[in-house]
Amino acid sequence: MTRAAACRIGSSIVALALWLGVSTRAAPPQAEADRLIAASFDAAYNLDHEQGMTLVRKAVAVAPDESRTHRALASLLWLDILFQRGAVTVDHFLGGVTKSQLNLPKPLPALDAEFHQALDKSIALASRRVAAEPRNIDAEDDLGTAYGLQASYSASVDGSLTAAFKSARRAYDAEEHVLERDPSRAGAGLVVGTYRYVVAGMALPSRLFAYMMGFGGGKEQGIALLEAAAKNAERRTEAQTALVLIYTREGRHLDAVRILRDLEREYPRNRLFVLEEGASLIRAGKFADADGVLTRGLAAFDLDPRRKIPGERPLWLYKRGVARVAANRPADARADLDTALATSPVEWVRGRIHLELGKLADRAGRRDSALASYKTARAIAEASNDPWCAAAAARYTRTPFGPVTSPQTPHPEPVLFRLTR
């Protein structure tokens, strides 16, 4: 059982939240490096990737012997890789879209190599410091955070669940020990809380195996640790983005909206937070509000000259089309969905567009057309490994789509990822 269980646990335990970073405690001699790290992540959260990379490279130059500067560089490289692959939406991590790494493009070799070089350096420096100063809580925190990043990359980019599990266990052990020594350490509580939440949601055999391997569980305790971290300036952003994923999975969609609006105010240049607010409003059944948010976001998107994730404009149009289908605005919904379909969406979005077109056909009494759309949606979903869409298409094939009575939210197994500074 151990190998299979390890793979199942690895697919869940890999801690990751979209767009995140972890602040580190400032050491007086390294004030400039800390300032540069903070500025680099502020730029990254605002989707100014090139500026962020310039700043974090300066931080490494200022403090080349500090684990956290190399970890910050690795984190921004990983964020850049995720952005280039397009794996940066809640749908990816809660809808099963990236369950198979085979469906995502490989990272550029130069970026992949630089990531591993930076992270290996971070782990080596932190390990050396822990060995020399075993009672140094900052050193242990650095090491645990670096292993957390290693786990996230192994699962989300390399597709190696076994390697992710090993790193996640090391991260959990280190950060739990930090939390035992100092309960006020918000960052350690964030890591431990995330893993506790994930373990608590596993099937019983995998959960028992996780306990045997040293992981703790407890959904409410995990959420409480994350909520406490979200009130702490040190790691607020990471905790907030992790909670967006968890609240979505828990069906607490208006809580997710509240956090996303806070993130939008803090990072006004990050259009993806607006996209996620619109998606969360759809899940909450607030279709008119979602339409307004997505319309505003689309207008800003069209004026934004910066690079986009693959198929980003069709994704915006698809989301607004979903809101308009649910609000029973067939003409406007059809316009969005047709435009999205004609502008090279990525495969999982293309499958879901056909699902919505099937709903429109059902509403119009064109059952044959609806069945054809559902068949296409299901075929695309199965080929692109989107189990939620495949299940929805099968359901509407059996039972025609009717009036919306409640928001429809996928409930896949949790796959949370955490980006760390």
Phi, psi and omega in degrees: 000335192297318182292314179296318180296320180299320178295317179296317180293319180302322183291341180256326189280342181302109187276127177202137170234146189295149168062020192262175169199158179245127177284147176249154180290133184286135171257132187310317181293344184247032183301320182293318177298318179296321179296318181293321178297313180299317180293325181293320179286328175299318177295317181297318179297334177269011179066020174266074190296317183296318178297318179299317180294321178299316182292318183288330176293325176295322178299318178297320180294324181288321183226071185290345182258012179256129180302320189291333179290319178291325177293322177297319177298314179299320181297316180291326175296318179295317177301319179295321178295315178300319180297315181296329179277344181084009183268066185225023179242158177302324178305322182296321188263349177239352182250004176081006187296322181256028178299327177251121180290346180293341183273357182248145178295147177291148177292157175301134183305322181295319179292317179299315181294318180293323177301308183296323179296315181293317182290319177301320178295318179298313181295319180297315180294317180294318179297318179297321181289321178296319179295321181281329183227074186299340180264004182279109185289329177296319180296317179294322177297317177301316183293316179297320180293321179295319178294326176297319177294321178298319178297316182298316181293318181303319182278315190278336182243308181285335182073020180261098182288327179295314178296322179297318180298315181299315180291321179298320178297317179296319179297314182297314181301314182294314184287329175294321178294320176300316181294323177296322181286325182214094182299345180279356181287096184300321182297316179296322177297327178295312180296310182297319180297319179298312181294322178298318179297315182295314180299320181298334181270002181282160170296154188306312181301316180292323180296317178297320178296320178298319177299318179298327182274000174108358178278147174257160178240191179120094184298309183295321177296319179297314179297319180298320178296319179292320179294324176294319179296328181291344178265358183257127184299335186297318183224036186299311186298317180297316180297320180297315182290325175297320180292329175302316179295314183290316178299323178297314180295328180277357182079014180267065191290325178289330173294321176297318178300316181301315180293317181298323177294323174297317180295322178297321179292323181282327182233075189292346181267000180268096182291339182291332174295325178293316177303316181290328175298315178300317180295321180292324177295323175298313180298330180278356181082013180264072191290320179294318178297319179299317179302314181297316180296315182291326176295316176298317180294321178297320179298318178292321178302315184293340179262357184268114183279354184288164183295155185241162173286157180304129177066031187289317182296316174302328178295315176302313182294321177299314181299316179293325176298320177300314179299321183284327173297313182295328180276003180061050174242074192299320183293314179293321178297315181299320179299315179296314185291319178296317179296318179299317182294331183272359186240041171056061174289157172291164192298317182295326177291321179300318178298318181288331174298314179297326176299315180292324177296325175297321177298316179299317179296319177300315181299326181275001179081016180258075187297321180298317178295320178299314181299322178296319179294318179295322178298316178295316180300317182293319180297315180295317182298318180292323180289327182261008177059054176244084187296328180297313180295319179299318180292320179295318179297320178295321181295315182284341172293322179283319185231119182305145177291135179235200180300147179283121178252339178200153180297143181256118184236130177294148179233061179282174176292149186288136171226098184254137179238146183232123176267131187232145178281000000 
